[in-house]
Amino acid sequence: SSGSMSNTDRRPLTDTPVSARIARQHNDRTGAVYSSLYAFWSARYTAVSGAANRRDSYSILLFNGSVTQVVSNDFTSTPDMLLEQVLRYRADGGTDYTSALRQTQACIEVNWSAER
């Protein structure tokens, strides 16, 4: 279908340190999303690495016909470690937005901290 994340109309960013690693498994829309996530994680990692008492926490929920919690309240993974976690997952099935939003809300509530 034209809405599938496995469609190849969008692909991972090229000429980045992880382009080949992403494209090897996900040379499609999913890879484009993973590529963008990696760029964001890398920028945040660089921005907070020198800041005293500043740490980002990541939770990753992927969804299609159901929701999969890949990472929850992770303070320690590097961008490369986070990427390795998501690369194991492929896009398939539908898009259950309602379930995804509910699980996202629950994840935020469970891991809430006034520090972030």
Secondary structure by P-SEA (a helix, b strand, c coil): ccccccccccccccccccaaaaaaccccaaaaaaaaaaaaaaaaaaaccccccbbbbbbbbbbcccccccccccccccaaaaaaaacccccccccaaaaaaaaaaaaaaaaccccc
